[in-house]
Amino acid sequence: MRYRPLGRTGLIVSELGFGASPLGSVFGAFAEQDGIDAVRTALDLGVNFFDVSPYYGDTAAETALGRALRGVDRDSYLLATKVGRYGATEFDFGAERVKRGVTESLARLGTDHVDLIQCHDIEFGSLDLIVEETLPALRELQRAGLVRHVGVTGYPIPALAHVAARTPVDTVLSYCQHTLLDRRLAAWEGHFATLGTGVINASPLSMGALTWRGAPHWHPGSARLRERCAAAADLCERAGGDLAKLALQFSVATTGAATTVVGTRSPDHMRRNVQWLAEPIDPGLLAQVEQCLAPVRDQGWTSGRPANQDPRERS
């Protein structure tokens, strides 16, 4: 396992991060013990960054992750969770709610602090509120020792950049935008580096679209995007490859982000992911898949309030 610095936080994170959303059954039901075993396997393989949220499975993911980490040396891993999003349409970035949210998360996770607290999907809230109220409230918790660092997450990268430019944030987490499907995060990495903001790249499999199973029913991608991903999966299978393997290898090898977070819910999947990263990428297969996905590259989707898609347009 390779490790990289996370911006200017002083944290050194594994290049592969553990995404705990599957522990909340976001991608389907599973045995909780498998999730616990996946966490322990990740630790054994050198993964030290674990990302979760109370939103995943209506707090189930945090609860399961807390159980999995019980008895593990707290200095051996870095724990990130989130505030502000609590349901499909339930957002509250008010100071009192996010402070209470941190306390609730600490109880579920069984720890006295988290290494990174993140405002979850800021594009669904008021960016002014995030800057003027939410982040200052989280900085108060930082001074109290409950959180070590403070960041923001979301889908529209211009919204993340807008907030990071207005007030210091330690990290940004961007998902589905440094993948075989979408490369838009790369254009912003220099901007965040200038600000001293660490970058976390999440969902290299584009929330399941870049797998042989295909996108889940709730995936926001277009029908055309789903069709192209399914064609890419078939292409890989015919060539004796695996689209998920290629997608993970590509995302980790080419990103400038400190860590790439991938959702994992079984020890076998964890071992497989680490093994994939140790193997060379197949350049011939990559070229074929790139050609297959070219018609839908960088298209993405809309997430959150219309005004938050690109705050620069309001200036």
RODO-2510 file (C-alpha; in nm, 4 decimals, decimal comma):
residues 315
     n   res          X          Y          Z
     1     m     0,0000     0,0000     0,0000
     2     r     0,1261     0,3461    -0,0891
     3     y     0,0580     0,6564     0,1202
     4     r     0,0237     1,0257     0,0409
     5     p    -0,0110     1,3506     0,2360
     6     l    -0,3644     1,4901     0,2577
     7     g    -0,3118     1,8544     0,1676
     8     r    -0,1639     2,0497     0,4569
     9     t    -0,3445     1,8549     0,7279
    10     g    -0,0375     1,6567     0,8274
    11     l    -0,2386     1,3369     0,7776
    12     i    -0,0797     1,0617     0,5692
    13     v    -0,3481     0,8539     0,4010
    14     s    -0,3454     0,5250     0,2147
    15     e    -0,3926     0,5680    -0,1607
    16     l    -0,6966     0,3410    -0,1300
    17     g    -0,9605     0,4540     0,1179
    18     f    -1,2426     0,2465     0,2652
    19     g    -1,5854     0,3793     0,1685
    20     a    -1,8319     0,2617     0,4325
    21     s    -2,1580     0,3424     0,2529
    22     p    -2,2160    -0,0295     0,1731
    23     l    -2,2214    -0,0947     0,5495
    24     g    -2,5509     0,0942     0,5433
    25     s    -2,6855    -0,1398     0,2718
    26     v    -2,6759     0,1423     0,0166
    27     f    -2,5891    -0,1104    -0,2559
    28     g    -2,8140    -0,3879    -0,1248
    29     a    -2,8527    -0,6028     0,1845
    30     f    -2,5561    -0,7923     0,3236
    31     a    -2,4466    -0,9646     0,6416
    32     e    -2,3112    -0,7106     0,8908
    33     q    -2,0350    -0,9496     0,9939
    34     d    -1,9048    -0,9417     0,6366
    35     g    -1,8751    -0,5644     0,6654
    36     i    -1,6950    -0,5915     0,9960
    37     d    -1,4572    -0,8483     0,8491
    38     a    -1,4009    -0,6172     0,5495
    39     v    -1,2939    -0,3350     0,7821
    40     r    -1,0533    -0,5611     0,9707
    41     t    -0,9140    -0,6965     0,6417
    42     a    -0,8625    -0,3409     0,5168
    43     l    -0,6613    -0,2576     0,8271
    44     d    -0,4513    -0,5714     0,7845
    45     l    -0,3770    -0,4716     0,4232
    46     g    -0,2620    -0,1227     0,5164
    47     v    -0,5726     0,0834     0,4470
    48     n    -0,5865     0,3577     0,7094
    49     f    -0,8568     0,5995     0,5843
    50     f    -1,2241     0,5217     0,6530
    51     d    -1,5034     0,7454     0,5247
    52     v    -1,8652     0,7263     0,6400
    53     s    -2,1738     0,9412     0,6994
    54     p    -2,4900     0,9290     0,9132
    55     y    -2,6801     0,9485     0,5842
    56     y    -2,5629     0,6039     0,4741
    57     g    -2,8331     0,3613     0,5746
    58     d    -2,9926     0,6110     0,8158
    59     t    -2,6957     0,5846     1,0581
    60     a    -2,6536     0,2076     1,0038
    61     a    -2,3154     0,2489     0,8335
    62     e    -2,1705     0,4543     1,1189
    63     t    -2,3004     0,2021     1,3705
    64     a    -2,1517    -0,0931     1,1813
    65     l    -1,8191     0,0831     1,1305
    66     g    -1,8047     0,1662     1,4994
    67     r    -1,8546    -0,1997     1,5864
    68     a    -1,5886    -0,3048     1,3381
    69     l    -1,3326    -0,0643     1,4854
    70     r    -1,4064    -0,1525     1,8476
    71     g    -1,0850    -0,2543     2,0232
    72     v    -0,8620    -0,1374     1,7370
    73     d    -0,5775     0,0976     1,8276
    74     r    -0,7226     0,4446     1,7582
    75     d    -0,3876     0,5692     1,6325
    76     s    -0,3803     0,3042     1,3586
    77     y    -0,6544     0,4551     1,1413
    78     l    -0,8013     0,7864     1,0274
    79     l    -1,1757     0,8330     1,0567
    80     a    -1,3857     1,0705     0,8473
    81     t    -1,7585     1,1282     0,8757
    82     k    -2,0039     1,3984     0,7730
    83     v    -2,2740     1,6400     0,8859
    84     g    -2,5634     1,8177     0,7201
    85     r    -2,7290     1,5368     0,5242
    86     y    -2,9537     1,2964     0,7104
    87     g    -3,1971     1,1670     0,4479
    88     a    -3,2729     1,1735     0,0761
    89     t    -3,4259     1,5205     0,1118
    90     e    -3,3272     1,6048     0,4681
    91     f    -3,0530     1,8663     0,4934
    92     d    -2,9701     2,0863     0,7889
    93     f    -2,6435     2,2790     0,7905
    94     g    -2,7403     2,4986     1,0859
    95     a    -2,4759     2,5393     1,3558
    96     e    -2,6674     2,3691     1,6336
    97     r    -2,7677     2,0723     1,4180
    98     v    -2,4177     2,0026     1,2892
    99     k    -2,2713     2,0296     1,6382
   100     r    -2,5302     1,7826     1,7650
   101     g    -2,4631     1,5641     1,4622
   102     v    -2,0957     1,5341     1,5484
   103     t    -2,1782     1,4269     1,9032
   104     e    -2,4236     1,1676     1,7722
   105     s    -2,1695     1,0339     1,5226
   106     l    -1,8996     1,0047     1,7876
   107     a    -2,1338     0,7909     1,9975
   108     r    -2,2171     0,5609     1,7064
   109     l    -1,8526     0,5327     1,6033
   110     g    -1,7362     0,4667     1,9577
   111     t    -1,4636     0,7303     1,9584
   112     d    -1,3899     1,0623     2,1264
   113     h    -1,2863     1,2366     1,8044
   114     v    -1,2896     1,2090     1,4272
   115     d    -0,9907     1,2991     1,2149
   116     l    -1,2020     1,4711     0,9507
   117     i    -1,5537     1,6125     0,9670
   118     q    -1,7125     1,7072     0,6339
   119     c    -2,0182     1,9067     0,5311
   120     h    -2,2081     1,6495     0,3248
   121     d    -2,3249     1,7436    -0,0261
   122     i    -2,3086     2,1187     0,0169
   123     e    -2,4799     2,1830    -0,3165
   124     f    -2,8132     2,1041    -0,1487
   125     g    -2,7739     2,3886     0,0998
   126     s    -2,6963     2,7572     0,1020
   127     l    -2,3281     2,8081     0,0247
   128     d    -2,3412     3,1345     0,2184
   129     l    -2,4687     2,9439     0,5224
   130     i    -2,1940     2,6847     0,4815
   131     v    -1,9278     2,9568     0,4833
   132     e    -2,0771     3,1852     0,7479
   133     e    -2,2297     2,9380     0,9947
   134     t    -2,1591     2,5692     0,9320
   135     l    -1,7828     2,5778     0,8937
   136     p    -1,7300     2,8209     1,1860
   137     a    -1,9368     2,5867     1,4059
   138     l    -1,7194     2,2932     1,3048
   139     r    -1,4058     2,4957     1,3738
   140     e    -1,5379     2,5423     1,7276
   141     l    -1,5522     2,1646     1,7619
   142     q    -1,2003     2,1476     1,6225
   143     r    -1,0772     2,3799     1,8955
   144     a    -1,2582     2,1621     2,1495
   145     g    -1,0727     1,8542     2,0231
   146     l    -1,3763     1,6663     1,8889
   147     v    -1,2613     1,6928     1,5267
   148     r    -0,9090     1,7325     1,3921
   149     h    -0,9799     1,8736     1,0456
   150     v    -1,2740     2,0203     0,8555
   151     g    -1,3795     1,9680     0,4933
   152     v    -1,6645     1,9780     0,2445
   153     t    -1,8066     1,7237     0,0006
   154     g    -2,0288     1,7476    -0,3025
   155     y    -2,0804     1,6730    -0,6692
   156     p    -2,0502     2,0100    -0,8508
   157     i    -1,6797     2,0860    -0,8227
   158     p    -1,7288     2,4616    -0,8776
   159     a    -1,9370     2,4689    -0,5574
   160     l    -1,6545     2,3033    -0,3625
   161     a    -1,4037     2,5463    -0,5114
   162     h    -1,6279     2,8448    -0,4359
   163     v    -1,6492     2,7573    -0,0678
   164     a    -1,2787     2,6720    -0,0410
   165     a    -1,1897     3,0090    -0,1954
   166     r    -1,4082     3,2009     0,0512
   167     t    -1,2909     3,0349     0,3701
   168     p    -1,0134     2,7873     0,4541
   169     v    -1,1204     2,4235     0,4311
   170     d    -0,8776     2,1425     0,4972
   171     t    -1,0198     1,9000     0,2413
   172     v    -1,2669     1,8592    -0,0407
   173     l    -1,4204     1,5262    -0,1370
   174     s    -1,5327     1,4920    -0,4977
   175     y    -1,7071     1,1800    -0,6216
   176     c    -1,7559     1,0222    -0,9642
   177     q    -1,5369     1,2837    -1,1330
   178     h    -1,2037     1,1143    -1,1717
   179     t    -1,3132     0,7942    -1,3400
   180     l    -1,3142     0,6249    -1,6769
   181     l    -1,6365     0,8179    -1,7363
   182     d    -1,5477     1,1608    -1,6044
   183     r    -1,2123     1,3427    -1,5725
   184     r    -1,3305     1,6874    -1,4613
   185     l    -1,1639     1,6753    -1,1191
   186     a    -0,8185     1,6831    -1,2797
   187     a    -0,8727     2,0380    -1,4050
   188     w    -0,9297     2,1597    -1,0483
   189     e    -0,6476     1,9839    -0,8656
   190     g    -0,4031     2,2703    -0,9144
   191     h    -0,6600     2,5185    -0,7837
   192     f    -0,7099     2,3214    -0,4643
   193     a    -0,3353     2,2711    -0,4245
   194     t    -0,2859     2,6472    -0,4394
   195     l    -0,5401     2,6869    -0,1619
   196     g    -0,3649     2,4206     0,0454
   197     t    -0,6775     2,2053     0,0353
   198     g    -0,6369     1,8282     0,0301
   199     v    -0,8372     1,6388    -0,2325
   200     i    -1,0214     1,3117    -0,1770
   201     n    -1,1387     1,1246    -0,4856
   202     a    -1,4414     0,9036    -0,4201
   203     s    -1,6457     0,6496    -0,6140
   204     p    -1,4010     0,5462    -0,8883
   205     l    -1,6631     0,2950    -1,0057
   206     s    -1,9132     0,5798    -1,0567
   207     m    -2,1516     0,4491    -0,7900
   208     g    -2,1634     0,1041    -0,9452
   209     a    -2,2051     0,2073    -1,3088
   210     l    -1,8541     0,0861    -1,3959
   211     t    -1,9163    -0,2743    -1,2894
   212     w    -2,0591    -0,5826    -1,4514
   213     r    -2,3713    -0,5471    -1,2345
   214     g    -2,4323    -0,1996    -1,3700
   215     a    -2,5745     0,1105    -1,2064
   216     p    -2,8270     0,0673    -0,9235
   217     h    -3,1829     0,1840    -0,9845
   218     w    -3,1251     0,5138    -0,8045
   219     h    -2,8202     0,6121    -1,0102
   220     p    -2,8641     0,9657    -1,1519
   221     g    -2,6851     0,8974    -1,4797
   222     s    -2,8714     0,9092    -1,8106
   223     a    -3,0012     0,6056    -1,9973
   224     r    -2,7303     0,6664    -2,2582
   225     l    -2,4621     0,6629    -1,9881
   226     r    -2,5954     0,3365    -1,8468
   227     e    -2,6015     0,1821    -2,1933
   228     r    -2,2413     0,2770    -2,2655
   229     c    -2,1259     0,1431    -1,9274
   230     a    -2,3046    -0,1863    -1,9904
   231     a    -2,1353    -0,2084    -2,3307
   232     a    -1,7971    -0,1444    -2,1677
   233     a    -1,8625    -0,4181    -1,9117
   234     d    -1,9496    -0,6624    -2,1906
   235     l    -1,6383    -0,5610    -2,3811
   236     c    -1,4204    -0,6335    -2,0777
   237     e    -1,5871    -0,9673    -2,0139
   238     r    -1,5313    -1,0794    -2,3729
   239     a    -1,1652    -0,9842    -2,3382
   240     g    -1,1307    -1,1799    -2,0144
   241     g    -1,1098    -0,8641    -1,8064
   242     d    -1,3216    -0,6824    -1,5501
   243     l    -1,4528    -0,3273    -1,5927
   244     a    -1,4413    -0,2615    -1,2174
   245     k    -1,0746    -0,3644    -1,2055
   246     l    -0,9854    -0,1394    -1,4954
   247     a    -1,1829     0,1501    -1,3475
   248     l    -1,0194     0,1226    -1,0059
   249     q    -0,6698     0,0871    -1,1509
   250     f    -0,7201     0,3868    -1,3785
   251     s    -0,8644     0,6120    -1,1099
   252     v    -0,5949     0,5469    -0,8506
   253     a    -0,3039     0,5527    -1,0966
   254     t    -0,3965     0,8796    -1,2676
   255     t    -0,5448     1,0994    -0,9956
   256     g    -0,3576     1,3697    -0,8120
   257     a    -0,5863     1,3203    -0,5123
   258     a    -0,4357     1,1951    -0,1884
   259     t    -0,6678     0,8962    -0,1616
   260     t    -0,9372     0,7257    -0,3666
   261     v    -1,2312     0,6004    -0,1636
   262     v    -1,4148     0,2928    -0,2867
   263     g    -1,7160     0,1326    -0,1218
   264     t    -1,6374    -0,2111     0,0192
   265     r    -1,8612    -0,4565     0,2019
   266     s    -1,6776    -0,7898     0,2147
   267     p    -1,3251    -0,9057     0,2991
   268     d    -1,2962    -1,0755    -0,0404
   269     h    -1,3744    -0,7487    -0,2186
   270     m    -1,1194    -0,5693    -0,0026
   271     r    -0,8455    -0,8191    -0,0826
   272     r    -0,9418    -0,8091    -0,4501
   273     n    -0,9204    -0,4288    -0,4665
   274     v    -0,5755    -0,4213    -0,3092
   275     q    -0,4542    -0,6977    -0,5401
   276     w    -0,5874    -0,5128    -0,8452
   277     l    -0,3817    -0,2074    -0,7559
   278     a    -0,0688    -0,4209    -0,7393
   279     e    -0,1210    -0,5407    -1,0974
   280     p    -0,0349    -0,3456    -1,4150
   281     i    -0,3179    -0,1911    -1,6113
   282     d    -0,3962    -0,3468    -1,9503
   283     p    -0,3283    -0,0641    -2,1994
   284     g    -0,5025    -0,2372    -2,4890
   285     l    -0,8203    -0,2991    -2,2935
   286     l    -0,8074     0,0534    -2,1526
   287     a    -0,7937     0,1994    -2,5037
   288     q    -1,0975    -0,0048    -2,6110
   289     v    -1,2991     0,0941    -2,3044
   290     e    -1,2056     0,4592    -2,3456
   291     q    -1,3359     0,4495    -2,7018
   292     c    -1,6554     0,2794    -2,5866
   293     l    -1,7219     0,5413    -2,3182
   294     a    -1,6149     0,8442    -2,5238
   295     p    -1,9729     0,9396    -2,6270
   296     v    -2,0706     0,9998    -2,2609
   297     r    -1,7405     1,1247    -2,1191
   298     d    -1,7634     1,4152    -1,8736
   299     q    -2,1388     1,4486    -1,9142
   300     g    -2,2374     1,3835    -1,5540
   301     w    -2,5659     1,5019    -1,4093
   302     t    -2,7191     1,7821    -1,2042
   303     s    -2,7062     1,7558    -0,8260
   304     g    -2,8431     2,0061    -0,5766
   305     r    -2,9716     2,3587    -0,6196
   306     p    -2,9446     2,5050    -0,9706
   307     a    -2,7585     2,8121    -0,8407
   308     n    -2,4925     2,5877    -0,6865
   309     q    -2,3934     2,4084    -1,0064
   310     d    -2,1441     2,6852    -1,0851
   311     p    -2,1473     2,9775    -0,8418
   312     r    -1,9117     3,1686    -1,0720
   313     e    -2,2099     3,2369    -1,2972
   314     r    -2,3686     3,4440    -1,0200
   315     s    -2,0717     3,6804    -1,0000
***
